[in-house]
Amino acid sequence: MSDEEVVDPKATMEVTCKPKCVRQLKEYQACTRRIEGDESGSKHCTGQYFDYWQCIDKCVSPKLFEKLK
C-alpha cells in the first residue's frame, strides 16, 4: 500500500471549469451584496448558488466520467 495521498480529480477539474461560469458567479456575488444587511434572515441566494455549481458540474461531468471509466 502506498503512503501517497489520494487526490480527488473532481476538485482539480472544478478549478479549470470555474472560468467558464463567471456569469453565474457574478450573479451570486451580486445577490450576496444585495442581501448583506438583511436582519430578518428571509432573503437568500440559494438559487444563484446552485446555478453556479450546476454550471461547474455540467462542465466537469463529461471529463470526470471519462476519466473514471
PDB file of N, H, CA, C and O in Angstrom:
ATOM      1  N   MET A   1       0.834  -1.172   0.000  1.00  0.00           N
ATOM      2  CA  MET A   1       0.000   0.000   0.000  1.00  0.00           C
ATOM      3  C   MET A   1       0.881   1.238   0.000  1.00  0.00           C
ATOM      4  O   MET A   1       1.884   1.286   0.712  1.00  0.00           O
ATOM      5  N   SER A   2       0.526   2.216  -0.772  1.00  0.00           N
ATOM      6  H   SER A   2      -0.289   2.177  -1.351  1.00  0.00           H
ATOM      7  CA  SER A   2       1.309   3.433  -0.925  1.00  0.00           C
ATOM      8  C   SER A   2       0.920   4.474   0.121  1.00  0.00           C
ATOM      9  O   SER A   2      -0.233   4.553   0.544  1.00  0.00           O
ATOM     10  N   ASP A   3       1.919   5.276   0.529  1.00  0.00           N
ATOM     11  H   ASP A   3       2.855   5.211   0.185  1.00  0.00           H
ATOM     12  CA  ASP A   3       1.673   6.343   1.504  1.00  0.00           C
ATOM     13  C   ASP A   3       1.266   7.644   0.830  1.00  0.00           C
ATOM     14  O   ASP A   3       1.069   8.652   1.507  1.00  0.00           O
ATOM     15  N   GLU A   4       1.138   7.637  -0.489  1.00  0.00           N
ATOM     16  H   GLU A   4       1.298   6.818  -1.039  1.00  0.00           H
ATOM     17  CA  GLU A   4       0.757   8.846  -1.210  1.00  0.00           C
ATOM     18  C   GLU A   4      -0.688   9.218  -0.904  1.00  0.00           C
ATOM     19  O   GLU A   4      -1.562   8.359  -0.786  1.00  0.00           O
ATOM     20  N   GLU A   5      -0.912  10.512  -0.779  1.00  0.00           N
ATOM     21  H   GLU A   5      -0.203  11.210  -0.875  1.00  0.00           H
ATOM     22  CA  GLU A   5      -2.263  10.995  -0.537  1.00  0.00           C
ATOM     23  C   GLU A   5      -3.053  10.973  -1.842  1.00  0.00           C
ATOM     24  O   GLU A   5      -2.565  11.410  -2.884  1.00  0.00           O
ATOM     25  N   VAL A   6      -4.252  10.471  -1.773  1.00  0.00           N
ATOM     26  H   VAL A   6      -4.649  10.116  -0.927  1.00  0.00           H
ATOM     27  CA  VAL A   6      -5.115  10.385  -2.950  1.00  0.00           C
ATOM     28  C   VAL A   6      -5.669  11.776  -3.251  1.00  0.00           C
ATOM     29  O   VAL A   6      -6.164  12.464  -2.359  1.00  0.00           O
ATOM     30  N   VAL A   7      -5.580  12.178  -4.514  1.00  0.00           N
ATOM     31  H   VAL A   7      -5.178  11.619  -5.239  1.00  0.00           H
ATOM     32  CA  VAL A   7      -6.072  13.486  -4.927  1.00  0.00           C
ATOM     33  C   VAL A   7      -7.393  13.293  -5.665  1.00  0.00           C
ATOM     34  O   VAL A   7      -7.497  12.475  -6.579  1.00  0.00           O
ATOM     35  N   ASP A   8      -8.387  14.053  -5.256  1.00  0.00           N
ATOM     36  H   ASP A   8      -8.303  14.717  -4.514  1.00  0.00           H
ATOM     37  CA  ASP A   8      -9.690  13.981  -5.893  1.00  0.00           C
ATOM     38  C   ASP A   8      -9.622  14.669  -7.252  1.00  0.00           C
ATOM     39  O   ASP A   8      -9.396  15.878  -7.306  1.00  0.00           O
ATOM     40  N   PRO A   9      -9.810  13.936  -8.355  1.00  0.00           N
ATOM     41  CA  PRO A   9      -9.700  14.553  -9.676  1.00  0.00           C
ATOM     42  C   PRO A   9     -10.802  15.585  -9.930  1.00  0.00           C
ATOM     43  O   PRO A   9     -10.616  16.508 -10.723  1.00  0.00           O
ATOM     44  N   LYS A  10     -11.948  15.430  -9.259  1.00  0.00           N
ATOM     45  H   LYS A  10     -12.099  14.680  -8.615  1.00  0.00           H
ATOM     46  CA  LYS A  10     -13.060  16.365  -9.468  1.00  0.00           C
ATOM     47  C   LYS A  10     -12.671  17.769  -9.006  1.00  0.00           C
ATOM     48  O   LYS A  10     -12.987  18.748  -9.682  1.00  0.00           O
ATOM     49  N   ALA A  11     -12.000  17.878  -7.884  1.00  0.00           N
ATOM     50  H   ALA A  11     -11.743  17.083  -7.335  1.00  0.00           H
ATOM     51  CA  ALA A  11     -11.597  19.189  -7.372  1.00  0.00           C
ATOM     52  C   ALA A  11     -10.674  19.910  -8.347  1.00  0.00           C
ATOM     53  O   ALA A  11     -10.797  21.118  -8.548  1.00  0.00           O
ATOM     54  N   THR A  12      -9.759  19.174  -8.946  1.00  0.00           N
ATOM     55  H   THR A  12      -9.659  18.193  -8.782  1.00  0.00           H
ATOM     56  CA  THR A  12      -8.839  19.759  -9.923  1.00  0.00           C
ATOM     57  C   THR A  12      -9.594  20.214 -11.167  1.00  0.00           C
ATOM     58  O   THR A  12      -9.320  21.286 -11.707  1.00  0.00           O
ATOM     59  N   MET A  13     -10.531  19.409 -11.614  1.00  0.00           N
ATOM     60  H   MET A  13     -10.753  18.539 -11.176  1.00  0.00           H
ATOM     61  CA  MET A  13     -11.313  19.757 -12.799  1.00  0.00           C
ATOM     62  C   MET A  13     -12.223  20.951 -12.543  1.00  0.00           C
ATOM     63  O   MET A  13     -12.465  21.756 -13.442  1.00  0.00           O
ATOM     64  N   GLU A  14     -12.728  21.066 -11.316  1.00  0.00           N
ATOM     65  H   GLU A  14     -12.532  20.411 -10.585  1.00  0.00           H
ATOM     66  CA  GLU A  14     -13.584  22.204 -10.969  1.00  0.00           C
ATOM     67  C   GLU A  14     -12.834  23.516 -11.143  1.00  0.00           C
ATOM     68  O   GLU A  14     -13.402  24.501 -11.616  1.00  0.00           O
ATOM     69  N   VAL A  15     -11.573  23.534 -10.766  1.00  0.00           N
ATOM     70  H   VAL A  15     -11.112  22.734 -10.382  1.00  0.00           H
ATOM     71  CA  VAL A  15     -10.762  24.756 -10.893  1.00  0.00           C
ATOM     72  C   VAL A  15     -10.663  25.169 -12.357  1.00  0.00           C
ATOM     73  O   VAL A  15     -10.720  26.358 -12.669  1.00  0.00           O
ATOM     74  N   THR A  16     -10.515  24.208 -13.246  1.00  0.00           N
ATOM     75  H   THR A  16     -10.468  23.242 -12.992  1.00  0.00           H
ATOM     76  CA  THR A  16     -10.403  24.549 -14.669  1.00  0.00           C
ATOM     77  C   THR A  16     -11.741  24.974 -15.267  1.00  0.00           C
ATOM     78  O   THR A  16     -11.769  25.665 -16.286  1.00  0.00           O
ATOM     79  N   CYS A  17     -12.845  24.570 -14.649  1.00  0.00           N
ATOM     80  H   CYS A  17     -12.822  24.009 -13.822  1.00  0.00           H
ATOM     81  CA  CYS A  17     -14.171  24.919 -15.178  1.00  0.00           C
ATOM     82  C   CYS A  17     -14.706  26.241 -14.626  1.00  0.00           C
ATOM     83  O   CYS A  17     -15.592  26.838 -15.238  1.00  0.00           O
ATOM     84  N   LYS A  18     -14.204  26.703 -13.513  1.00  0.00           N
ATOM     85  H   LYS A  18     -13.484  26.218 -13.016  1.00  0.00           H
ATOM     86  CA  LYS A  18     -14.730  27.930 -12.896  1.00  0.00           C
ATOM     87  C   LYS A  18     -14.702  29.143 -13.832  1.00  0.00           C
ATOM     88  O   LYS A  18     -15.647  29.931 -13.806  1.00  0.00           O
ATOM     89  N   PRO A  19     -13.674  29.330 -14.652  1.00  0.00           N
ATOM     90  CA  PRO A  19     -13.689  30.483 -15.558  1.00  0.00           C
ATOM     91  C   PRO A  19     -14.846  30.453 -16.573  1.00  0.00           C
ATOM     92  O   PRO A  19     -15.236  31.497 -17.096  1.00  0.00           O
ATOM     93  N   LYS A  20     -15.383  29.282 -16.844  1.00  0.00           N
ATOM     94  H   LYS A  20     -15.066  28.434 -16.419  1.00  0.00           H
ATOM     95  CA  LYS A  20     -16.499  29.169 -17.786  1.00  0.00           C
ATOM     96  C   LYS A  20     -17.828  29.550 -17.144  1.00  0.00           C
ATOM     97  O   LYS A  20     -18.836  29.676 -17.839  1.00  0.00           O
ATOM     98  N   CYS A  21     -17.842  29.733 -15.836  1.00  0.00           N
ATOM     99  H   CYS A  21     -17.023  29.630 -15.271  1.00  0.00           H
ATOM    100  CA  CYS A  21     -19.081  30.000 -15.098  1.00  0.00           C
ATOM    101  C   CYS A  21     -19.046  31.375 -14.415  1.00  0.00           C
ATOM    102  O   CYS A  21     -19.651  31.568 -13.361  1.00  0.00           O
ATOM    103  N   VAL A  22     -18.348  32.301 -15.015  1.00  0.00           N
ATOM    104  H   VAL A  22     -17.856  32.145 -15.872  1.00  0.00           H
ATOM    105  CA  VAL A  22     -18.195  33.637 -14.422  1.00  0.00           C
ATOM    106  C   VAL A  22     -19.537  34.357 -14.299  1.00  0.00           C
ATOM    107  O   VAL A  22     -19.785  35.029 -13.297  1.00  0.00           O
ATOM    108  N   ARG A  23     -20.393  34.226 -15.291  1.00  0.00           N
ATOM    109  H   ARG A  23     -20.192  33.680 -16.104  1.00  0.00           H
ATOM    110  CA  ARG A  23     -21.691  34.914 -15.244  1.00  0.00           C
ATOM    111  C   ARG A  23     -22.495  34.473 -14.019  1.00  0.00           C
ATOM    112  O   ARG A  23     -23.057  35.311 -13.313  1.00  0.00           O
ATOM    113  N   GLN A  24     -22.552  33.173 -13.767  1.00  0.00           N
ATOM    114  H   GLN A  24     -22.096  32.493 -14.341  1.00  0.00           H
ATOM    115  CA  GLN A  24     -23.296  32.655 -12.622  1.00  0.00           C
ATOM    116  C   GLN A  24     -22.664  33.099 -11.307  1.00  0.00           C
ATOM    117  O   GLN A  24     -23.364  33.395 -10.339  1.00  0.00           O
ATOM    118  N   LEU A  25     -21.329  33.141 -11.283  1.00  0.00           N
ATOM    119  H   LEU A  25     -20.760  32.901 -12.069  1.00  0.00           H
ATOM    120  CA  LEU A  25     -20.638  33.588 -10.082  1.00  0.00           C
ATOM    121  C   LEU A  25     -20.954  35.050  -9.800  1.00  0.00           C
ATOM    122  O   LEU A  25     -21.213  35.419  -8.655  1.00  0.00           O
ATOM    123  N   LYS A  26     -20.936  35.883 -10.832  1.00  0.00           N
ATOM    124  H   LYS A  26     -20.725  35.583 -11.762  1.00  0.00           H
ATOM    125  CA  LYS A  26     -21.238  37.306 -10.645  1.00  0.00           C
ATOM    126  C   LYS A  26     -22.676  37.514 -10.179  1.00  0.00           C
ATOM    127  O   LYS A  26     -22.939  38.392  -9.357  1.00  0.00           O
ATOM    128  N   GLU A  27     -23.603  36.717 -10.694  1.00  0.00           N
ATOM    129  H   GLU A  27     -23.389  36.003 -11.361  1.00  0.00           H
ATOM    130  CA  GLU A  27     -24.990  36.808 -10.237  1.00  0.00           C
ATOM    131  C   GLU A  27     -25.095  36.441  -8.761  1.00  0.00           C
ATOM    132  O   GLU A  27     -25.828  37.088  -8.013  1.00  0.00           O
ATOM    133  N   TYR A  28     -24.376  35.418  -8.338  1.00  0.00           N
ATOM    134  H   TYR A  28     -23.780  34.893  -8.944  1.00  0.00           H
ATOM    135  CA  TYR A  28     -24.375  35.012  -6.930  1.00  0.00           C
ATOM    136  C   TYR A  28     -23.760  36.107  -6.055  1.00  0.00           C
ATOM    137  O   TYR A  28     -24.309  36.449  -5.008  1.00  0.00           O
ATOM    138  N   GLN A  29     -22.633  36.650  -6.481  1.00  0.00           N
ATOM    139  H   GLN A  29     -22.187  36.373  -7.332  1.00  0.00           H
ATOM    140  CA  GLN A  29     -21.981  37.704  -5.708  1.00  0.00           C
ATOM    141  C   GLN A  29     -22.856  38.944  -5.609  1.00  0.00           C
ATOM    142  O   GLN A  29     -22.911  39.577  -4.555  1.00  0.00           O
ATOM    143  N   ALA A  30     -23.542  39.300  -6.694  1.00  0.00           N
ATOM    144  H   ALA A  30     -23.498  38.785  -7.550  1.00  0.00           H
ATOM    145  CA  ALA A  30     -24.447  40.454  -6.675  1.00  0.00           C
ATOM    146  C   ALA A  30     -25.583  40.209  -5.685  1.00  0.00           C
ATOM    147  O   ALA A  30     -25.987  41.122  -4.965  1.00  0.00           O
ATOM    148  N   CYS A  31     -26.084  39.016  -5.648  1.00  0.00           N
ATOM    149  H   CYS A  31     -25.756  38.274  -6.233  1.00  0.00           H
ATOM    150  CA  CYS A  31     -27.154  38.669  -4.720  1.00  0.00           C
ATOM    151  C   CYS A  31     -26.673  38.780  -3.272  1.00  0.00           C
ATOM    152  O   CYS A  31     -27.375  39.335  -2.426  1.00  0.00           O
ATOM    153  N   THR A  32     -25.496  38.262  -2.990  1.00  0.00           N
ATOM    154  H   THR A  32     -24.926  37.811  -3.677  1.00  0.00           H
ATOM    155  CA  THR A  32     -24.996  38.327  -1.607  1.00  0.00           C
ATOM    156  C   THR A  32     -24.777  39.775  -1.171  1.00  0.00           C
ATOM    157  O   THR A  32     -24.997  40.112  -0.007  1.00  0.00           O
ATOM    158  N   ARG A  33     -24.349  40.625  -2.090  1.00  0.00           N
ATOM    159  H   ARG A  33     -24.170  40.352  -3.035  1.00  0.00           H
ATOM    160  CA  ARG A  33     -24.192  42.051  -1.752  1.00  0.00           C
ATOM    161  C   ARG A  33     -25.559  42.691  -1.492  1.00  0.00           C
ATOM    162  O   ARG A  33     -25.704  43.510  -0.584  1.00  0.00           O
ATOM    163  N   ARG A  34     -26.555  42.313  -2.293  1.00  0.00           N
ATOM    164  H   ARG A  34     -26.436  41.648  -3.030  1.00  0.00           H
ATOM    165  CA  ARG A  34     -27.909  42.871  -2.146  1.00  0.00           C
ATOM    166  C   ARG A  34     -28.516  42.551  -0.796  1.00  0.00           C
ATOM    167  O   ARG A  34     -29.190  43.396  -0.206  1.00  0.00           O
ATOM    168  N   ILE A  35     -28.291  41.350  -0.297  1.00  0.00           N
ATOM    169  H   ILE A  35     -27.744  40.664  -0.776  1.00  0.00           H
ATOM    170  CA  ILE A  35     -28.949  40.933   0.938  1.00  0.00           C
ATOM    171  C   ILE A  35     -28.041  41.044   2.164  1.00  0.00           C
ATOM    172  O   ILE A  35     -28.409  40.592   3.248  1.00  0.00           O
ATOM    173  N   GLU A  36     -26.885  41.629   2.003  1.00  0.00           N
ATOM    174  H   GLU A  36     -26.586  41.996   1.122  1.00  0.00           H
ATOM    175  CA  GLU A  36     -25.902  41.715   3.082  1.00  0.00           C
ATOM    176  C   GLU A  36     -26.487  42.266   4.384  1.00  0.00           C
ATOM    177  O   GLU A  36     -26.182  41.747   5.458  1.00  0.00           O
ATOM    178  N   GLY A  37     -27.308  43.289   4.310  1.00  0.00           N
ATOM    179  H   GLY A  37     -27.555  43.711   3.438  1.00  0.00           H
ATOM    180  CA  GLY A  37     -27.836  43.926   5.518  1.00  0.00           C
ATOM    181  C   GLY A  37     -29.144  43.346   6.013  1.00  0.00           C
ATOM    182  O   GLY A  37     -29.743  43.899   6.935  1.00  0.00           O
ATOM    183  N   ASP A  38     -29.606  42.254   5.435  1.00  0.00           N
ATOM    184  H   ASP A  38     -29.119  41.804   4.686  1.00  0.00           H
ATOM    185  CA  ASP A  38     -30.888  41.665   5.828  1.00  0.00           C
ATOM    186  C   ASP A  38     -30.780  41.046   7.215  1.00  0.00           C
ATOM    187  O   ASP A  38     -30.040  40.085   7.424  1.00  0.00           O
ATOM    188  N   GLU A  39     -31.521  41.606   8.152  1.00  0.00           N
ATOM    189  H   GLU A  39     -32.122  42.387   7.982  1.00  0.00           H
ATOM    190  CA  GLU A  39     -31.514  41.089   9.527  1.00  0.00           C
ATOM    191  C   GLU A  39     -32.594  40.024   9.737  1.00  0.00           C
ATOM    192  O   GLU A  39     -32.539  39.263  10.703  1.00  0.00           O
ATOM    193  N   SER A  40     -33.571  39.974   8.833  1.00  0.00           N
ATOM    194  H   SER A  40     -33.616  40.592   8.049  1.00  0.00           H
ATOM    195  CA  SER A  40     -34.694  39.053   9.028  1.00  0.00           C
ATOM    196  C   SER A  40     -34.306  37.600   8.745  1.00  0.00           C
ATOM    197  O   SER A  40     -34.882  36.671   9.312  1.00  0.00           O
ATOM    198  N   GLY A  41     -33.337  37.421   7.871  1.00  0.00           N
ATOM    199  H   GLY A  41     -32.869  38.176   7.410  1.00  0.00           H
ATOM    200  CA  GLY A  41     -32.928  36.065   7.506  1.00  0.00           C
ATOM    201  C   GLY A  41     -33.837  35.425   6.475  1.00  0.00           C
ATOM    202  O   GLY A  41     -33.681  34.248   6.150  1.00  0.00           O
ATOM    203  N   SER A  42     -34.786  36.191   5.959  1.00  0.00           N
ATOM    204  H   SER A  42     -34.913  37.147   6.223  1.00  0.00           H
ATOM    205  CA  SER A  42     -35.727  35.624   4.993  1.00  0.00           C
ATOM    206  C   SER A  42     -35.200  35.679   3.564  1.00  0.00           C
ATOM    207  O   SER A  42     -35.687  34.953   2.698  1.00  0.00           O
ATOM    208  N   LYS A  43     -34.221  36.524   3.312  1.00  0.00           N
ATOM    209  H   LYS A  43     -33.825  37.114   4.016  1.00  0.00           H
ATOM    210  CA  LYS A  43     -33.655  36.618   1.967  1.00  0.00           C
ATOM    211  C   LYS A  43     -32.476  35.665   1.852  1.00  0.00           C
ATOM    212  O   LYS A  43     -31.735  35.449   2.810  1.00  0.00           O
ATOM    213  N   HIS A  44     -32.320  35.104   0.671  1.00  0.00           N
ATOM    214  H   HIS A  44     -32.923  35.280  -0.107  1.00  0.00           H
ATOM    215  CA  HIS A  44     -31.209  34.157   0.461  1.00  0.00           C
ATOM    216  C   HIS A  44     -30.807  34.141  -1.006  1.00  0.00           C
ATOM    217  O   HIS A  44     -31.510  34.682  -1.859  1.00  0.00           O
ATOM    218  N   CYS A  45     -29.684  33.523  -1.289  1.00  0.00           N
ATOM    219  H   CYS A  45     -29.113  33.082  -0.596  1.00  0.00           H
ATOM    220  CA  CYS A  45     -29.152  33.426  -2.655  1.00  0.00           C
ATOM    221  C   CYS A  45     -28.974  31.969  -3.059  1.00  0.00           C
ATOM    222  O   CYS A  45     -28.088  31.641  -3.848  1.00  0.00           O
ATOM    223  N   THR A  46     -29.797  31.118  -2.528  1.00  0.00           N
ATOM    224  H   THR A  46     -30.517  31.384  -1.887  1.00  0.00           H
ATOM    225  CA  THR A  46     -29.681  29.683  -2.782  1.00  0.00           C
ATOM    226  C   THR A  46     -29.771  29.357  -4.274  1.00  0.00           C
ATOM    227  O   THR A  46     -28.998  28.545  -4.784  1.00  0.00           O
ATOM    228  N   GLY A  47     -30.705  29.984  -4.962  1.00  0.00           N
ATOM    229  H   GLY A  47     -31.333  30.644  -4.548  1.00  0.00           H
ATOM    230  CA  GLY A  47     -30.873  29.719  -6.391  1.00  0.00           C
ATOM    231  C   GLY A  47     -29.634  30.061  -7.190  1.00  0.00           C
ATOM    232  O   GLY A  47     -29.211  29.286  -8.048  1.00  0.00           O
ATOM    233  N   GLN A  48     -29.048  31.217  -6.915  1.00  0.00           N
ATOM    234  H   GLN A  48     -29.391  31.846  -6.218  1.00  0.00           H
ATOM    235  CA  GLN A  48     -27.846  31.644  -7.629  1.00  0.00           C
ATOM    236  C   GLN A  48     -26.664  30.740  -7.284  1.00  0.00           C
ATOM    237  O   GLN A  48     -25.839  30.427  -8.143  1.00  0.00           O
ATOM    238  N   TYR A  49     -26.591  30.327  -6.030  1.00  0.00           N
ATOM    239  H   TYR A  49     -27.261  30.581  -5.332  1.00  0.00           H
ATOM    240  CA  TYR A  49     -25.518  29.436  -5.591  1.00  0.00           C
ATOM    241  C   TYR A  49     -25.590  28.111  -6.353  1.00  0.00           C
ATOM    242  O   TYR A  49     -24.584  27.621  -6.864  1.00  0.00           O
ATOM    243  N   PHE A  50     -26.788  27.544  -6.420  1.00  0.00           N
ATOM    244  H   PHE A  50     -27.606  27.943  -6.004  1.00  0.00           H
ATOM    245  CA  PHE A  50     -26.953  26.272  -7.128  1.00  0.00           C
ATOM    246  C   PHE A  50     -26.743  26.430  -8.629  1.00  0.00           C
ATOM    247  O   PHE A  50     -26.220  25.520  -9.272  1.00  0.00           O
ATOM    248  N   ASP A  51     -27.138  27.559  -9.198  1.00  0.00           N
ATOM    249  H   ASP A  51     -27.563  28.299  -8.676  1.00  0.00           H
ATOM    250  CA  ASP A  51     -26.891  27.806 -10.624  1.00  0.00           C
ATOM    251  C   ASP A  51     -25.394  27.792 -10.918  1.00  0.00           C
ATOM    252  O   ASP A  51     -24.953  27.240 -11.926  1.00  0.00           O
ATOM    253  N   TYR A  52     -24.625  28.401 -10.030  1.00  0.00           N
ATOM    254  H   TYR A  52     -24.984  28.850  -9.211  1.00  0.00           H
ATOM    255  CA  TYR A  52     -23.166  28.447 -10.198  1.00  0.00           C
ATOM    256  C   TYR A  52     -22.573  27.037 -10.164  1.00  0.00           C
ATOM    257  O   TYR A  52     -21.793  26.670 -11.043  1.00  0.00           O
ATOM    258  N   TRP A  53     -22.937  26.254  -9.160  1.00  0.00           N
ATOM    259  H   TRP A  53     -23.570  26.551  -8.446  1.00  0.00           H
ATOM    260  CA  TRP A  53     -22.364  24.914  -9.036  1.00  0.00           C
ATOM    261  C   TRP A  53     -22.906  23.954 -10.095  1.00  0.00           C
ATOM    262  O   TRP A  53     -22.220  23.005 -10.475  1.00  0.00           O
ATOM    263  N   GLN A  54     -24.123  24.189 -10.572  1.00  0.00           N
ATOM    264  H   GLN A  54     -24.680  24.960 -10.263  1.00  0.00           H
ATOM    265  CA  GLN A  54     -24.642  23.374 -11.660  1.00  0.00           C
ATOM    266  C   GLN A  54     -23.826  23.604 -12.931  1.00  0.00           C
ATOM    267  O   GLN A  54     -23.546  22.661 -13.670  1.00  0.00           O
ATOM    268  N   CYS A  55     -23.449  24.847 -13.180  1.00  0.00           N
ATOM    269  H   CYS A  55     -23.677  25.613 -12.579  1.00  0.00           H
ATOM    270  CA  CYS A  55     -22.613  25.170 -14.340  1.00  0.00           C
ATOM    271  C   CYS A  55     -21.269  24.446 -14.243  1.00  0.00           C
ATOM    272  O   CYS A  55     -20.794  23.867 -15.220  1.00  0.00           O
ATOM    273  N   ILE A  56     -20.671  24.485 -13.073  1.00  0.00           N
ATOM    274  H   ILE A  56     -21.057  24.955 -12.279  1.00  0.00           H
ATOM    275  CA  ILE A  56     -19.378  23.824 -12.875  1.00  0.00           C
ATOM    276  C   ILE A  56     -19.527  22.309 -13.040  1.00  0.00           C
ATOM    277  O   ILE A  56     -18.719  21.673 -13.718  1.00  0.00           O
ATOM    278  N   ASP A  57     -20.558  21.736 -12.420  1.00  0.00           N
ATOM    279  H   ASP A  57     -21.214  22.253 -11.869  1.00  0.00           H
ATOM    280  CA  ASP A  57     -20.779  20.291 -12.533  1.00  0.00           C
ATOM    281  C   ASP A  57     -21.020  19.862 -13.975  1.00  0.00           C
ATOM    282  O   ASP A  57     -20.538  18.814 -14.403  1.00  0.00           O
ATOM    283  N   LYS A  58     -21.765  20.670 -14.721  1.00  0.00           N
ATOM    284  H   LYS A  58     -22.157  21.522 -14.374  1.00  0.00           H
ATOM    285  CA  LYS A  58     -22.049  20.345 -16.120  1.00  0.00           C
ATOM    286  C   LYS A  58     -20.756  20.335 -16.937  1.00  0.00           C
ATOM    287  O   LYS A  58     -20.607  19.525 -17.852  1.00  0.00           O
ATOM    288  N   CYS A  59     -19.834  21.220 -16.615  1.00  0.00           N
ATOM    289  H   CYS A  59     -19.956  21.878 -15.872  1.00  0.00           H
ATOM    290  CA  CYS A  59     -18.541  21.276 -17.302  1.00  0.00           C
ATOM    291  C   CYS A  59     -17.649  20.100 -16.898  1.00  0.00           C
ATOM    292  O   CYS A  59     -16.953  19.529 -17.738  1.00  0.00           O
ATOM    293  N   VAL A  60     -17.670  19.746 -15.632  1.00  0.00           N
ATOM    294  H   VAL A  60     -18.235  20.210 -14.949  1.00  0.00           H
ATOM    295  CA  VAL A  60     -16.775  18.716 -15.094  1.00  0.00           C
ATOM    296  C   VAL A  60     -17.233  17.303 -15.449  1.00  0.00           C
ATOM    297  O   VAL A  60     -16.403  16.442 -15.741  1.00  0.00           O
ATOM    298  N   SER A  61     -18.533  17.055 -15.429  1.00  0.00           N
ATOM    299  H   SER A  61     -19.208  17.755 -15.191  1.00  0.00           H
ATOM    300  CA  SER A  61     -19.033  15.672 -15.512  1.00  0.00           C
ATOM    301  C   SER A  61     -18.552  14.880 -16.728  1.00  0.00           C
ATOM    302  O   SER A  61     -18.161  13.726 -16.554  1.00  0.00           O
ATOM    303  N   PRO A  62     -18.555  15.425 -17.944  1.00  0.00           N
ATOM    304  CA  PRO A  62     -18.077  14.592 -19.064  1.00  0.00           C
ATOM    305  C   PRO A  62     -16.616  14.190 -18.908  1.00  0.00           C
ATOM    306  O   PRO A  62     -16.238  13.059 -19.212  1.00  0.00           O
ATOM    307  N   LYS A  63     -15.810  15.113 -18.437  1.00  0.00           N
ATOM    308  H   LYS A  63     -16.117  16.032 -18.189  1.00  0.00           H
ATOM    309  CA  LYS A  63     -14.373  14.816 -18.256  1.00  0.00           C
ATOM    310  C   LYS A  63     -14.156  13.832 -17.122  1.00  0.00           C
ATOM    311  O   LYS A  63     -13.317  12.936 -17.211  1.00  0.00           O
ATOM    312  N   LEU A  64     -14.920  14.009 -16.057  1.00  0.00           N
ATOM    313  H   LEU A  64     -15.602  14.737 -15.985  1.00  0.00           H
ATOM    314  CA  LEU A  64     -14.742  13.151 -14.882  1.00  0.00           C
ATOM    315  C   LEU A  64     -15.145  11.715 -15.180  1.00  0.00           C
ATOM    316  O   LEU A  64     -14.403  10.786 -14.862  1.00  0.00           O
ATOM    317  N   PHE A  65     -16.310  11.524 -15.785  1.00  0.00           N
ATOM    318  H   PHE A  65     -16.913  12.279 -16.044  1.00  0.00           H
ATOM    319  CA  PHE A  65     -16.763  10.164 -16.063  1.00  0.00           C
ATOM    320  C   PHE A  65     -15.901   9.479 -17.111  1.00  0.00           C
ATOM    321  O   PHE A  65     -15.754   8.257 -17.092  1.00  0.00           O
ATOM    322  N   GLU A  66     -15.337  10.247 -18.016  1.00  0.00           N
ATOM    323  H   GLU A  66     -15.456  11.240 -18.031  1.00  0.00           H
ATOM    324  CA  GLU A  66     -14.413   9.701 -18.988  1.00  0.00           C
ATOM    325  C   GLU A  66     -13.165   9.156 -18.279  1.00  0.00           C
ATOM    326  O   GLU A  66     -12.632   8.108 -18.641  1.00  0.00           O
ATOM    327  N   LYS A  67     -12.722   9.894 -17.267  1.00  0.00           N
ATOM    328  H   LYS A  67     -13.156  10.746 -16.973  1.00  0.00           H
ATOM    329  CA  LYS A  67     -11.520   9.506 -16.516  1.00  0.00           C
ATOM    330  C   LYS A  67     -11.780   8.305 -15.610  1.00  0.00           C
ATOM    331  O   LYS A  67     -10.876   7.510 -15.351  1.00  0.00           O
ATOM    332  N   LEU A  68     -13.015   8.176 -15.130  1.00  0.00           N
ATOM    333  H   LEU A  68     -13.749   8.822 -15.340  1.00  0.00           H
ATOM    334  CA  LEU A  68     -13.342   7.083 -14.209  1.00  0.00           C
ATOM    335  C   LEU A  68     -13.576   5.755 -14.915  1.00  0.00           C
ATOM    336  O   LEU A  68     -13.526   4.706 -14.273  1.00  0.00           O
ATOM    337  N   LYS A  69     -13.828   5.774 -16.212  1.00  0.00           N
ATOM    338  H   LYS A  69     -13.868   6.627 -16.733  1.00  0.00           H
ATOM    339  CA  LYS A  69     -14.093   4.537 -16.952  1.00  0.00           C
ATOM    340  C   LYS A  69     -12.873   3.652 -17.013  1.00  0.00           C
ATOM    341  O   LYS A  69     -12.923   2.571 -17.599  1.00  0.00           O
TER     342      LYS A  69
END
